[in-house]
Amino acid sequence: MIESMAQIHRSETDRQELHALVDHIPAGDLPAARKILRALADPVWQSILTAPLDDEPETEEERAEVEAARGETGAGATHEEVLREFGA
């Protein structure tokens, strides 16, 4: 119980310090700070940020598909067209 109380106190102290730091961020840096804090608070972003790098070599089939996609012209498909084609 004492350990969890210490953790709660430390957590609350950390939050107070973060609030004070945020209050001192220059106005021009607020968008960047917001983006960083949102990423830290989002479990999906946490998963993305901590995911291992994809070090699997690209296959010839993947390489050909990428080249074909890059060669396509036009606006592409709308969201509704994709849903019609692949179902939803």
C-alpha positions, 0 to 999 in steps of 0.5 A: 500500500505504501508503494502505491501511495508513493507512486500516486504522489510521484504521478501527481507531482509529475503531472503538476510539473508537466502543467507548469512546463506547458504553461511556459511553452512559447505560443509558436511552439504550442502546435508541436507540443500539442502534437507530441502530447497527443501522441504520448497519450494515444495508445495507438500512437504508442503502438506505432512508435514502439513497433519494430522496424519492418526489415523484411526485404521487398519481394519482386511482386511488391516492387512491381505493384509499387511501380504499377501504382506509381504509374497510375494517373488520375484522382483515384477512387472515392471512398464510396467507390472503394466501399462498393468494390470491396464491401463494407 
